[in-house]
Every structure is written in structure tokens, then in C-alpha cells.
Amino acid sequence: MHFDLPTIWAILVTVLIAGYIITDGFDLGVGILHTIIAKTDIERRVMLNAIGPVWDGNEVWFITAGGAAFAAFPELYAALFSSLYIALFVVLLALIYRAVSFEFRSKEESEGWKKFWDQSIFWSSLIVALLIGVAIGNILAGIPIVNSAIKGDMLHGFVYAERFPISFINLVNPFKFHGLYGLLVGITTVLFVILHGVSWLLWKTEGEIAERARNIALKLWLPFVVMYVVCTALAYEISFKVNDAAAAKKFLALPDDMFNQIASMLHNGVLEHALFRFPAIEIALIVLAALSAVGYLLAVKSMNGARAFLFSTLTFLFAGFAVMFGAYPLAVPSSVGLEHSITIYNGCSSQLTLTVMLVAALIFTPIVIAYQAWVYKMFLFKISPETIRREIEEAGEH
């Protein structure tokens, strides 16, 4: 592994993506759970108020991750946002509709009105979590992109080989490996955000809501672990063929020692166990993720929300960095042939751009993180149906 600017920015983009899933993940989980756990309108208001001060700020991580990917890895951005265009468009629509649902729910006192927007929050939260996981799974399994430069076309860059609607259908097609793997990772992501949402509810609420959230976590913990094991086992079997070794050496733009290391792992023109080329690091991170998941379970059993949130966060961080180290230096592997893949070297911006961005990131990122930490600290207090009723009564008196 090289500690150069493309690698540094690969780590930073991974951190930003992880930051989005960790922060927005728990409020997506609460959005999914609020129609399941809450039995009354007051309880639903408690759950929505638990995420009310922070959910919109959490989504800034999504924009930041996209902006960083665009600036640091423009080829990656262009290829993904064209090949996964419909899926990402649906995600953006769901995020917009979810925001509208939060705002419109309280505009009318009609029970039917509130029920409609409650279901809207549920489905939009579920769709966002599922499709983000589907996108990640498809990328890891290899999507059919072609580097047009290999065929002498220096204009079009990396082009998705399938056309709409086949391109979108295959993202969730269980008869295609990348579609099947995408669905499995999507389901695992949904289970994770629900468990992560439970940890936030244990931290922010009390009484029956917290107790019901705890019971759901105890039921879903094992299915999540099973799905994580299945996804990890299938990831171990992912391999990529190399049709043209000379083109791979030329167009992947890898440092010589890195390319030679990958070339030494080829068997009959296939890079086997492509996401497990650093087994010591992979196993260590997977074990740490498993231990964090056990820590989460113990924290949930003891109703310790802060500790549960810490361990659910660590579970994802260890699992996420296992994915990054497994794929490195591939950013978007191609199922057409490894030589068509986008790496952090053939997809990155100039050294000057990466340097200037790194200086800006080192200055402003700590400020943003400090501000967001302050916001969380200000709103990190327990709420319950009783506090909501008290607020309603006080508002009525005035």
C-alpha cells in the first residue's frame, strides 16, 4: 500500500461516506422504526423529535462525500453517477420526499393526514438505506463498465456497457451476481441502520419506546450478523478476469510494484479473491467488526444507549474499512475485465488539485466536525411522551 495523495484521498472519501452512513444511518433507522415501535401519535412525535434537530445536518455528509469524490476522483464520479444514475436519482427523490414528510406531518391535525406522512417517512427511509447498500454491493461485485480509451476512444472515458432499463433492472437482478450481491448488501444495510437507530433511541428516549426498541434490536441482531457473514463469505469469492494484461498495465496506471503484486496473484488470467489481497488486514478488521457487534448486543441488553451507539458505529467503521482495504487500489472494478476498472490512480485529479484540496480539508474538516459535535451535545437529552404532553399543555396555555 502506497501512502500517496490518491491513497490519502481514497481514505478521506471512505471516511466521508462512513460519516454519512453513521450519522444519517441512525435517523434513517428511526424513520423506519417510528411506525413500528410507536403506538400513539404522541409516541411517534417523541421518535421524530429524537432526530428532529440533527437529521437535516446529517445529510450534509452525503453532499460532502459526493463533492469530494467529484473533485478528487472525477472519473469515478462520472462513471458511477452515469451507470447508477437511476438508482441515485431515486435516492435523491426519496431524501427530498422524506424531508417534505417531516415538515408536512404536523401541518394538519387529521389522523389520516399524519398517517400518510408517517408512511411516507417509513418508505423513503427504507428506500434510501436499501438503495445505498445495493449500490455499494454492485460496485464491490463489479459493474459492467468499459474504458473506451482501450479501444482508442480518448473522449468518452469509462462507459457503462448496459443501457436503461436493463442497467437499472440488473442492479437488483438476483440472477446476476452483482445484482444478487447488491440486494444482499442492501438488506444488510437496512438491518444495520435499524440497529443503529435503536441505539440512538436508547440514548435519547426512555420508557416503553426504549423498551420496544431494545426488543426489536434483540430480534434483529442475529439476522444482521448472519447477513454480514454471508456478504463477507461471498465477497471472498469475488474474482475478476483479465482479458488483456498489457492494457491492464497501461490503463490501470498503477505503480509498478503494485501492478506486479496483482499480476503475481493471477491464476489463468483471473484475479481470485480480489477483495482479500491483504488477508491479515482483512481478517483483523472483520474480527474487530464482529467484536463490536457483540459489544453492541451487550450494551442493548443493559439499555446503555451511548455504549450501543459507540459499538454500532465501530461495527460499521471496521466493516467499511475492510471493504476499502479489500478493494484498494480498485475504486470501481469492471466485470467486463479488470483492465477496464477505475483505480484510485487512473481516476484521480492532478497532484496539484489533490494537494490544494488536502490543505483545505485539513483546515475546515476539524471545524465542521467540532461544530457538529457541539450540536449533538446541545440536543443530547432524554425525551419521553410525558415531556411532549407537557410541551403541548404549555403551548395551549399560551
N, C-alpha and C positions, 0 to 999 in steps of 0.2 A: 504494500500500500504506500502510495506517494503522498507526502504532506505538502501538496502544492495548492495553488489557488482554485483549480477546478474541484479538487477534493474538499477543500475548506468550504466552498460554496455548496457542494453536494451535502455536506453535513449541516450547513446552515438552513438549506431548503428543507431537509428532513426534519430539523428542529421546528421550523415554522409549520410544516404540515402536522407534526405531532402536537404542536401547541394548539392548532385549530381543533384537532380531534379530541384532545384532552379538555379544552375549555368549552367549546361548543358541544362536545360529546355529552357532558352531563346534562346540559339543558335540553338537548335532543332526547336524552333518556327520560327526563322528567316530562317532556312533551308527549312521549309515547305512553308513559305510565299514568298521566293525570286523569285519563278517562277510565283506567282500570282500577287504580287504588282508591280514588276519591268516590265517596258515595253521595255526597251532597254538594250543592253549589258552593257553600262556604269552604268545604274541603278542597274543591277544585281551585278556588281563589287562593287558598293557602299555598297549594303547589305551584301555581303560576306566579304568585308573589315571591316564592322562594328563588325563582330565576329572573324575575322582572327587572331588577337593577343591573343585571350583567349579561343577559342573553345577546343583546344587540352589539355590545362591545366585544363579545367572544367571536362574533362573525368577522371582525376586522382581521383576525388571524388568517382567515380564508383568502381575503383580498391581498393581504401582505404576502402570503405564500405564492399566490398566483403572480403578483408583481415581481417578486424575487426570482421566480422561475423564468418569467419573461425576460428580465434584464440579464440574468446570469447564464441561462441556457435557452436562447431564443429558438434553436432548432427543436428542442424538447417541447417548448411551449407550443410552437406552430404545429408540430406533429400530433400532440395529444389533443389540443383544442380543435383540431380538424377531424381526427379519427374518432374521438369520443365526443364530438360536438353535440349530438342529440342528447346523450346521457347527461353531459354537463349543463346543457340548456335546461333540461328537466330539473336538475338540482337547483339551478338558479331560480327557476319558476317556483319550485317548492319553498325555497328560502324566502322569496318575496311574499308568497301566499301565506306562509307561516307568520311573517311579520304583520301582515294585514289582519290575520286571525287574532293575534294578541291584542291589537288595537281595537278591532271591531267588537270583540266579545262583550265588552262592558258598555256598549253604546245603547243597548236596549235591555229591558228587564224581562222580556219574553223568554220563557223556558225553552221554546223551540229555537229561538234565535241563538241562545247560549249553547244549546246542544249542537247546533250546526257548526258553530265556530270551534267548539271543543273537538268535534270530529275532524275538523279541518286541521287543527293543531296536531292531532294524533297522526293523521295520514301524511301530512307534509313532513313531520319529524321522521316518521318511518321511512319515507321515500328518500330523504336526504341521506340518512345513515346507510340504507341499503345500497344506494347507487354509488356512494363514495367507496364502500367496500367492494362493490362489483368492479369499479374502475381500477382499484388497486390490484385486485386479483387478476384481472385481464392483463394488466401491464406485466405483472410478475410471470404469468404463464406465457407471455409472448404474443404480441398482436401483429397482424399481417401488414407491416409497413415495408416499403421498398425505397432504398436510397437511389434516386434517379440518376445521381452522379456516376454510379457504377455503369450505367448504360450510356454514359456520355452526355446526359442532360444535366447541365450545371445550373439550371434555372429553378426547377421545381422542388429541389430538396427532398425531404422524406415525405412520401405519399402513401396514404392508406390504400391498400390493394383492393378492398371491398367497397361496394357502393351502397348507399342508402336505398331500401330499408334493410338489406342483408347485413350491413355493417352494424346497425343497432340491434337487430334480432340476435346476431351471433354473440353479442356481449352477454346475453343471458340464455344462450342456447346450450342446454345440458348435453347435447350430442357433439358439441365441440369442446375440446379440452379447456381452452381458455375461457369459454363461456361457463362451463361447469365449475371451474376453479373460481371464476369471478362470483358466481352465485354462492358458493360455499364461504368465500371470504366475506361476501356481503351479509350473509346470515350471521357469521361470527361477529362482524362489526355491529350489527343490530343488538346482539346479545351483550356485547361489551358496553355499548352506550346505555343500555338499560341498567346493567350492574353499576356502571359509573354514576348514572342518575340516582340510583338507590343510595350510594354513598353520600351524595350531596343532600338528599332528603333526610338521611340520618343525621347529618351535620346541621341542617337548617330547620328541621321541624321536630315536633315532639308529639307524644300521644299515639292515637290509633293510626295516623298516617305513617309515622315512622315504623310502627309495629308491622303494618301491612307491607310496607316497602321491604323490611327485613325478611318477611316470609317469602316474598317474590324472589329476592336475591338468593335465599337458601334453595329455592326450587330451580333457579336458572343457572346457578354456579356450575353444577356438573355438566349440563349440556354445553355451556360455554367452553369448559375445559376439554370436553370431547371434541368439539368443533375445532378448537385450536390445535389439538393433537392431529386431527385429520388433515387440516390445512398444512401443518408443518410436515407431515409424512408425505403428502402429495407434492409439496414444494421440493422435497428431497429427490423426487423422481423427475423433476422438470429438467429437460435437456434441450440443447439447440444444435441443429446441424450446421455445418459449414460447407457451402457449395463451392466456394472459391477462396482458397487460403490467401492467394496473392491480393485479391480485392479486400479481404479482411484486414490484412496487414496495412494496406494503403489507406482504406477509407475509415477504419475504426479510429485511426490517429492515436493509438495507444503508445506510451513509452515502450521502448524495445524490450526491456526486462519484463514488463507486464504482459506484453503480447507473447513473448516466449514462454512465460509461465502458463498462460491459457493454452497455447499451442501444445505444450507438453502434456496437457490433460485431455487432448483429443483422442478418441478411440474410433477408428474407421470414419473419421470426418464428423464426429458428434462430440460436443462438449457435454459429458454426462454430469449429473448432479450439479448443474450450472449455478444454483443458488447456494451451494455448500462447498465453495472452493477454499474457505477458511474455516475448517471444521472446529478447531479449538475455540475460535471466537464465537462461532455459531452456537456450539453446544453450551458454552458459558452463558451467553445471553438467553438462550432458551431455558436453561436451568434457573437463571435469575427470574425470568418471567414466571415460571412455574412456582417458585418460592414466593414471589409477590402475590400470585393468585391465592396461595394458601394463607398468606398473611391477611389478604382481603377477607377471606371466609371467616377467619378467627375474629377479625375486627367487627364484621357484621353480626356475628353471633353475640358479641359483647355489646352491641349497639353503639360502638365507638365510630361516629361518622367521620371525624377528622382522620383517624388512622385508616379507615376503609378508603377514604378518598386518596390518601397518600399511596396505599398499596394498589388501588386500581390504576392510578397514574403511573406508578412504576411498572406495573404489568404491561401497559401499552408501550411505555418508553423502551423497555428491554425487548419486547417483541418487535417494535418498529425499527430499532437499530439493528436487530438481527436481520430484518428484511434489507436494510440499506447495505450492511456489510456483505450480505449474501449476493446482492445484485451487483455491487461495485466491481468494475467501473461502468457497468451497463446501466443506462438510465431508462431506456425503453428497448428491451430485446425484441428482435423480429422473429416471428415464427416462419417467415419465408426463408431465412438463412441468417446466421449470426453476422455475416458481413454487412447486412442491411440495418443492423441495430444502431441506435443512438447511444453513444457513450458520453461520459462527462467531458470528454476531450474533443470529440468531433461535433458536439452540440453546444459548446460554451462560447461566451463572448470573448472579446480580446482581453489580453492581460491587463491593459490599462483600465478597461471598463470594470473588470473584476477587482482590481486594486482600489479604484475610487469608491466602488460600492462597499468594499470591505471596511474602508475607513469610515464611511457614513454609517454602516451597520454597527461598528464598534462604538460610535458616539451616541447614536439615537436608540439602539435596541435596549440598553440598560435603562434609559429614561422611560421608555414605553412600558417595560416590564415593571419598573418601580411604581409607575402611576397605576397600572392595572392591579398590582398587589395592594396598593393603598385603597383602591375602590373596593376590592374584595373585603379588606379588613373593616371598612366602614359599614358594610352591609352584612357582615357575618354575625348575625344574631338570630336567636330562635324565634320562629313564628308558629302560631297554632290557631285552630278555629276560634278559640277564645279571644285572641288578640284581634282577629278580623272582626268578630262581633262587636268588640269594644270600639273599634275604629268606626264601624257603621253607626253605632249608637251615638258616638261623639259627633259624627258628621250630621246626624239627624237633629241633634240638639242645637247645632249652629245654623 
